[in-house]
Amino acid sequence: MGRMTRKLVATAFGAPREVLTVVDVELPTASVGTVTVDVRAAGLNPFDVKSVQGVMGEDPAKLPLQIGNECSGVVREAAAGTGPAVGDRVVVYPVSGAFAETVVAPAASVHTLPDTVDFDQAAGLLLAGVTAYDLVETLDITETDTVLVHGGAGAVGSIAVVLAVSRGAAVIATASPANHEAVRALGATPVDHHSVLLDAVRSAATTPVTAVIDTVGVDDAIDVSLELVEPGRIASIAAWGRAGDGITILDGSTDASKRHRRDAVQPLLAAAADGRIVIEVAGTSTFDDAADSFDALAGRHPRGKYILHP
Ligand SMILES: NC(=O)c1ccc[n+]([C@@H]2O[C@H](COP(=O)([O-])OP(=O)(O)OC[C@H]3O[C@@H](n4cnc5c(N)ncnc54)[C@H](OP(=O)(O)O)[C@@H]3O)[C@@H](O)[C@H]2O)c1
């Protein structure tokens, strides 16, 4: 029997509270191309919730389902001379099965963590961050743009706002009223998505909207966007049913998206290190009570990331 680790998995597809369980599993064998990391925190994302619920498919061959794609921790074992050394603080992304006490990750996914970024922040930064970066790069946002961000208080949307503002663009962002102050603090003009959206955006925009970043995917958001700009200036990570409208739907699978997301990691860590990007934590839970965080993220939830601790 090899080395063991505790891991959060789903034994079936369904309600997190019914299918999540913590198991002891054998750690994969470490090799020259891998780094073994003792996990201190792992970031929960909507993808994890949907995967467990079966929204992304219900292939029984995938059970028990490995969950979690990002975590932070301390290097326990690494090949000498390449990348992080034993004892270094690191963030790990992308990695599959991140909800574990220990992960064995490809060396290319293990990034040195700046001292000023704590483990919880780091664990919630990269999946949302690289996605935001991909959206902004794909649309080639510049200081000539006025950008509408749907979901500007969300994990991806809030980082997209920061990145677009840092490029000099004017930004209008939809959010619930409770999040308007936070959106304003990021440098965007907030608009309530519960209002008549087209009217609200038009009255908030001092210059015509030239590009749309959608992180929500609801039809209203896409319909309003198509009223404002050509489909080629709309990029979404959530409007899967609307590809036929000619908008760009990003899932990280194209060569360009993969490049954007790889290129994003170091700038995001630098921005987190000097406070240009701040990851808020909405809640934490242990693996044993992880269903609380899954259920919270699945519903209407406060701003910020849910972070799991082994
Ligand atoms: N394709 C990809 O590569 C990729 C990558 C990452 C995430 N995603 C997807 O992107 C989506 C967002 O992820 P996330 O991590 O940013 O989630 P999140 O942190 O939960 O943020 C979602 C935001 O959506 C807002 N919202 C909810 N209903 C809305 C509506 N009707 N109109 C406008 N805004 C609304 C909420 O804002 P308020 O609270 O202010 O109402 C919330 O802040 C998820 O569906 C996720 O699966 C896709």
PDBQT file of the ligand as one rigid body, heavy atoms in Angstrom, charges set to zero:
ROOT
HETATM    1  N1  LIG A 401     -16.511  28.892 -19.280  1.00  0.00    +0.000 N 
HETATM    2  C1  LIG A 401     -15.554  29.064 -18.384  1.00  0.00    +0.000 C 
HETATM    3  O1  LIG A 401     -14.358  28.968 -18.696  1.00  0.00    +0.000 OA
HETATM    4  C2  LIG A 401     -15.932  29.391 -16.968  1.00  0.00    +0.000 A 
HETATM    5  C3  LIG A 401     -14.938  29.603 -15.994  1.00  0.00    +0.000 A 
HETATM    6  C4  LIG A 401     -15.338  30.029 -14.703  1.00  0.00    +0.000 A 
HETATM    7  C5  LIG A 401     -16.698  30.175 -14.406  1.00  0.00    +0.000 A 
HETATM    8  N2  LIG A 401     -17.620  29.894 -15.379  1.00  0.00    +0.000 N 
HETATM    9  C6  LIG A 401     -19.072  30.086 -15.119  1.00  0.00    +0.000 C 
HETATM   10  O2  LIG A 401     -19.282  31.478 -14.973  1.00  0.00    +0.000 OA
HETATM   11  C7  LIG A 401     -20.353  31.704 -14.068  1.00  0.00    +0.000 C 
HETATM   12  C8  LIG A 401     -19.905  32.704 -12.986  1.00  0.00    +0.000 C 
HETATM   13  O3  LIG A 401     -18.915  32.104 -12.169  1.00  0.00    +0.000 OA
HETATM   14  P1  LIG A 401     -18.401  32.833 -10.847  1.00  0.00    +0.000 P 
HETATM   15  O4  LIG A 401     -17.416  31.940 -10.198  1.00  0.00    +0.000 OA
HETATM   16  O5  LIG A 401     -18.044  34.220 -11.154  1.00  0.00    +0.000 OA
HETATM   17  O6  LIG A 401     -19.761  32.821  -9.983  1.00  0.00    +0.000 OA
HETATM   18  P2  LIG A 401     -20.231  33.738  -8.772  1.00  0.00    +0.000 P 
HETATM   19  O7  LIG A 401     -19.059  34.215  -7.995  1.00  0.00    +0.000 OA
HETATM   20  O8  LIG A 401     -21.269  32.941  -8.093  1.00  0.00    +0.000 OA
HETATM   21  O9  LIG A 401     -20.853  35.032  -9.468  1.00  0.00    +0.000 OA
HETATM   22  C9  LIG A 401     -22.048  34.994 -10.149  1.00  0.00    +0.000 C 
HETATM   23  C10 LIG A 401     -22.616  36.401 -10.153  1.00  0.00    +0.000 C 
HETATM   24  O10 LIG A 401     -23.749  36.423 -11.009  1.00  0.00    +0.000 OA
HETATM   25  C11 LIG A 401     -24.585  37.471 -10.576  1.00  0.00    +0.000 C 
HETATM   26  N3  LIG A 401     -25.954  37.215 -11.031  1.00  0.00    +0.000 N 
HETATM   27  C12 LIG A 401     -26.790  36.241 -10.673  1.00  0.00    +0.000 A 
HETATM   28  N4  LIG A 401     -27.946  36.347 -11.367  1.00  0.00    +0.000 NA
HETATM   29  C13 LIG A 401     -27.786  37.410 -12.195  1.00  0.00    +0.000 A 
HETATM   30  C14 LIG A 401     -28.616  38.035 -13.171  1.00  0.00    +0.000 A 
HETATM   31  N5  LIG A 401     -29.829  37.586 -13.446  1.00  0.00    +0.000 N 
HETATM   32  N6  LIG A 401     -28.131  39.104 -13.841  1.00  0.00    +0.000 NA
HETATM   33  C15 LIG A 401     -26.901  39.569 -13.574  1.00  0.00    +0.000 A 
HETATM   34  N7  LIG A 401     -26.082  39.028 -12.647  1.00  0.00    +0.000 NA
HETATM   35  C16 LIG A 401     -26.541  37.961 -11.978  1.00  0.00    +0.000 A 
HETATM   36  C17 LIG A 401     -24.459  37.508  -9.089  1.00  0.00    +0.000 C 
HETATM   37  O11 LIG A 401     -24.433  38.886  -8.767  1.00  0.00    +0.000 OA
HETATM   38  P3  LIG A 401     -25.254  39.527  -7.554  1.00  0.00    +0.000 P 
HETATM   39  O12 LIG A 401     -24.945  38.688  -6.350  1.00  0.00    +0.000 OA
HETATM   40  O13 LIG A 401     -24.703  40.913  -7.477  1.00  0.00    +0.000 OA
HETATM   41  O14 LIG A 401     -26.715  39.489  -7.938  1.00  0.00    +0.000 OA
HETATM   42  C18 LIG A 401     -23.110  36.861  -8.812  1.00  0.00    +0.000 C 
HETATM   43  O15 LIG A 401     -22.190  37.808  -8.302  1.00  0.00    +0.000 OA
HETATM   44  C19 LIG A 401     -20.773  30.336 -13.553  1.00  0.00    +0.000 C 
HETATM   45  O16 LIG A 401     -21.859  29.870 -14.320  1.00  0.00    +0.000 OA
HETATM   46  C20 LIG A 401     -19.548  29.464 -13.820  1.00  0.00    +0.000 C 
HETATM   47  O17 LIG A 401     -19.873  28.104 -13.968  1.00  0.00    +0.000 OA
HETATM   48  C21 LIG A 401     -17.271  29.525 -16.639  1.00  0.00    +0.000 A 
ENDROOT
TORSDOF 0
